[in-house]
């Protein structure tokens, strides 16, 4: 990516903590601030890239004046995207794009594809687990997670079953119900992986026998972490009733 670009991610919420992580990664690679996130409410893992609230801050206004892209935070936040970008002094030639974190897009890709086309987004950034639904769309840019750096991914059988769960957002993962179901079962140890760096998260997943991923029945699906866990040979439990197969 051309690091001369300035990207402003804009939406009510940072669904799935996607744009928050992308913005931070871009800034780390560039060695300067090339991406910001403006949302109505801070993500629990909020980063310095975040600007939160109804009113733009003075530094966000200055950033917007040089923005090359303004990107919707995704999954149908179009009305908020339009309303808030209208409050910023964006350049006349600013380009527009959108992201899709995964779950909503995965359930109804055709509807989102059509909505995105009507809006005229020049690029769409689709999460790793949803990429296959947009392979025929040349405007899609794939956001791929970095390869996990695992020192010891070999699990030795033990007397107790090691079960891991890593919620990016507790509500969307069904964390409360998962923990309630697991607590008190004899013979298992539960590792709740939360609020830690990616390297530590993936290393702890690699040591698990089972990863329990997205179990909220209204969302479900297979997230990026589930794919990474399966690549490490870890058994994964997810609610897949809403996964689109055609």
C-alpha positions as CSV (number, residue, x, y, z in Angstrom):
1,X,0.0,0.0,0.0
2,X,1.2,3.5,-0.8
3,X,2.0,5.0,2.6
4,X,1.5,8.5,1.1
5,X,-2.2,7.7,1.6
6,X,-4.2,8.9,4.5
7,X,-7.1,6.6,5.4
8,X,-10.0,7.7,7.6
9,X,-12.2,4.8,8.8
10,X,-15.6,6.0,9.8
11,X,-18.7,4.3,11.3
12,X,-20.9,3.9,14.4
13,X,-18.8,1.1,15.7
14,X,-15.6,-0.8,14.9
15,X,-17.4,-4.1,14.2
16,X,-15.1,-7.0,15.2
17,X,-12.2,-4.7,16.1
18,X,-11.3,-4.8,12.4
19,X,-10.5,-1.3,11.3
20,X,-8.9,-0.5,14.7
21,X,-6.3,-3.2,14.1
22,X,-5.8,-2.3,10.4
23,X,-5.3,1.4,11.3
24,X,-2.8,0.6,14.0
25,X,-0.9,-1.8,11.7
26,X,-0.7,0.8,8.9
27,X,0.6,3.4,11.2
28,X,3.3,1.0,12.6
29,X,4.5,0.0,9.1
30,X,4.5,3.6,7.9
31,X,6.2,5.0,11.1
32,X,3.7,7.8,11.2
33,X,-0.1,8.4,11.4
34,X,-1.6,7.5,8.0
35,X,-4.8,6.0,9.4
36,X,-7.4,7.1,11.9
37,X,-10.7,5.7,13.2
38,X,-13.7,7.8,14.1
39,X,-16.5,5.9,15.8
40,X,-19.4,6.7,18.2
41,X,-18.2,4.4,20.9
42,X,-14.7,3.1,21.8
43,X,-13.9,-0.5,21.3
44,X,-12.8,-2.3,24.5
45,X,-9.3,-2.7,23.0
46,X,-9.3,1.0,21.9
47,X,-6.0,2.2,20.4
48,X,-4.6,5.8,20.1
49,X,-5.8,5.8,16.5
50,X,-9.4,6.1,17.8
51,X,-11.4,9.3,17.8
52,X,-14.7,8.7,19.7
53,X,-17.9,10.8,20.0
54,X,-20.3,12.9,17.9
55,X,-18.0,15.8,17.3
56,X,-14.7,15.6,15.4
57,X,-11.6,16.7,17.3
58,X,-9.3,19.5,15.9
59,X,-6.6,17.0,15.0
60,X,-9.1,14.8,13.2
61,X,-10.3,17.9,11.2
62,X,-6.7,18.5,10.1
63,X,-6.2,14.9,9.2
64,X,-9.4,14.9,7.2
65,X,-8.2,17.8,5.1
66,X,-5.4,15.6,3.6
67,X,-7.4,12.3,3.5
68,X,-7.1,10.3,0.3
69,X,-9.7,7.6,1.4
70,X,-12.6,7.6,3.7
71,X,-13.7,4.0,4.5
72,X,-16.9,2.9,6.1
73,X,-16.3,0.6,9.1
74,X,-18.7,-1.8,7.5
75,X,-21.7,-4.1,7.6
76,X,-24.4,-1.6,6.8
77,X,-23.4,1.6,8.6
78,X,-24.1,3.6,5.5
79,X,-26.4,6.3,7.0
80,X,-23.9,7.1,9.8
81,X,-21.0,7.0,7.3
82,X,-22.8,9.7,5.1
83,X,-23.9,11.8,8.1
84,X,-20.5,12.0,9.7
85,X,-18.3,12.4,6.6
86,X,-20.4,15.4,5.7
87,X,-19.1,17.1,8.9
88,X,-15.5,16.8,7.8
89,X,-13.5,19.1,5.4
90,X,-12.6,16.2,3.1
91,X,-10.9,16.9,-0.2
92,X,-13.2,17.1,-3.2
93,X,-11.4,14.1,-4.8
94,X,-11.5,11.9,-1.7
95,X,-12.2,8.2,-2.6
96,X,-14.7,6.1,-0.7
97,X,-14.6,2.4,0.3
98,X,-16.0,0.1,2.9
99,X,-15.0,-2.9,5.1
100,X,-16.9,-5.9,6.2
101,X,-15.8,-7.6,9.4
102,X,-17.3,-11.0,8.6
103,X,-20.5,-12.2,10.3
104,X,-23.1,-10.0,8.6
105,X,-21.5,-10.2,5.2
106,X,-21.1,-13.9,5.5
107,X,-24.8,-14.4,6.2
108,X,-26.0,-12.2,3.2
109,X,-23.2,-11.5,0.8
110,X,-25.4,-10.9,-2.2
111,X,-27.4,-8.2,-0.4
112,X,-24.2,-6.4,0.8
113,X,-22.6,-6.7,-2.7
114,X,-25.6,-5.0,-4.2
115,X,-25.7,-2.3,-1.5
116,X,-22.0,-1.6,-2.0
117,X,-22.5,-1.3,-5.8
118,X,-25.3,1.2,-5.4
119,X,-23.2,3.2,-3.1
120,X,-20.3,3.3,-5.6
121,X,-17.6,2.2,-3.2
122,X,-14.3,2.0,-5.1
123,X,-12.8,-0.7,-2.9
124,X,-14.1,-3.1,-0.3
125,X,-11.9,-4.6,2.4
126,X,-13.3,-8.0,3.3
127,X,-12.2,-10.0,6.4
128,X,-10.2,-13.2,5.8
129,X,-13.1,-15.5,6.6
130,X,-15.4,-13.8,4.1
131,X,-13.0,-13.4,1.2
132,X,-14.3,-16.3,-0.8
133,X,-17.7,-14.6,-1.3
134,X,-16.1,-11.7,-3.1
135,X,-13.4,-13.4,-5.3
136,X,-15.2,-12.3,-8.5
137,X,-15.1,-8.7,-7.4
138,X,-11.9,-6.9,-8.6
139,X,-12.5,-4.0,-6.1
140,X,-11.9,-6.3,-3.1
141,X,-8.6,-5.9,-1.2
142,X,-7.9,-8.9,1.0
143,X,-6.8,-8.1,4.6
144,X,-4.8,-11.1,5.6
145,X,-3.6,-11.7,9.2
146,X,0.2,-12.1,9.6
147,X,1.5,-15.6,9.8
148,X,1.5,-16.7,13.4
149,X,4.9,-17.0,15.0
150,X,4.7,-20.2,17.0
151,X,7.6,-21.6,19.0
152,X,5.9,-24.7,20.2
153,X,2.6,-25.7,18.6
154,X,2.9,-29.4,19.5
155,X,0.4,-30.4,22.2
156,X,1.2,-33.4,24.4
157,X,-1.9,-35.4,25.5
158,X,-2.7,-34.8,29.1
159,X,-5.1,-36.0,31.7
160,X,-7.3,-32.9,31.3
161,X,-8.9,-31.4,28.2
162,X,-7.6,-27.9,27.4
163,X,-10.3,-25.7,26.0
164,X,-9.6,-22.1,24.7
165,X,-12.0,-19.3,23.9
166,X,-10.8,-15.9,22.6
167,X,-13.6,-13.3,22.3
168,X,-12.9,-10.2,20.1
169,X,-16.3,-9.0,21.3
170,X,-18.1,-11.0,24.0
171,X,-21.6,-10.4,22.7
172,X,-20.9,-11.5,19.2
173,X,-18.9,-14.6,20.3
174,X,-21.5,-15.7,22.9
175,X,-18.9,-15.7,25.6
176,X,-21.2,-15.6,28.6
177,X,-23.1,-18.7,27.5
178,X,-19.9,-20.5,26.6
179,X,-18.3,-19.9,30.0
180,X,-21.5,-20.9,31.8
181,X,-21.6,-24.1,29.8
182,X,-17.9,-25.0,30.5
183,X,-17.7,-24.1,34.1
184,X,-18.0,-27.1,36.4
185,X,-17.4,-29.7,33.8
186,X,-15.0,-32.2,35.2
187,X,-11.7,-32.9,33.4
188,X,-11.3,-29.7,31.5
189,X,-9.3,-26.5,31.9
190,X,-10.7,-23.3,30.3
191,X,-8.3,-20.7,28.9
192,X,-10.1,-17.3,28.3
193,X,-7.8,-15.4,26.0
194,X,-8.7,-11.8,26.1
195,X,-6.8,-8.4,26.0
196,X,-3.5,-9.9,25.0
197,X,-1.2,-9.3,21.9
198,X,-1.8,-11.4,18.8
199,X,1.4,-13.5,19.3
200,X,0.4,-14.5,22.8
201,X,-3.2,-15.2,21.7
202,X,-2.2,-17.5,18.9
203,X,0.4,-19.3,21.0
204,X,-2.2,-20.0,23.7
205,X,-4.6,-21.2,21.0
206,X,-1.9,-23.5,19.7
207,X,-1.6,-25.2,23.1
208,X,-5.3,-25.9,23.3
209,X,-7.1,-29.2,22.4
210,X,-10.3,-27.4,21.4
211,X,-11.1,-23.8,20.5
212,X,-14.7,-22.7,21.1
213,X,-15.2,-19.8,18.8
214,X,-18.4,-18.0,17.7
215,X,-21.5,-19.5,19.4
216,X,-24.0,-16.6,19.5
217,X,-26.9,-18.2,17.7
218,X,-28.0,-15.1,15.8
219,X,-24.5,-14.7,14.3
220,X,-22.4,-17.8,14.5
221,X,-20.0,-18.5,11.7
222,X,-16.3,-19.2,11.3
223,X,-14.0,-16.4,12.2
224,X,-10.4,-15.8,11.2
225,X,-9.1,-17.2,14.5
226,X,-11.0,-20.4,13.9
227,X,-9.3,-20.8,10.6
228,X,-5.9,-20.1,12.1
229,X,-6.6,-22.6,14.9
230,X,-7.6,-25.3,12.4
231,X,-4.4,-24.6,10.6
232,X,-2.5,-25.4,13.8
233,X,-4.3,-28.7,14.2
234,X,-6.7,-27.5,16.9
235,X,-10.3,-28.8,16.9
236,X,-12.8,-25.9,16.6
237,X,-16.4,-25.7,17.8
238,X,-18.6,-23.0,16.1
239,X,-22.2,-22.4,15.4
240,X,-22.4,-22.6,11.6
241,X,-26.1,-22.5,11.0
242,X,-25.9,-19.0,9.4
243,X,-22.9,-19.7,7.1
244,X,-23.7,-19.2,3.5
245,X,-22.6,-22.1,1.3
246,X,-23.7,-20.9,-2.1
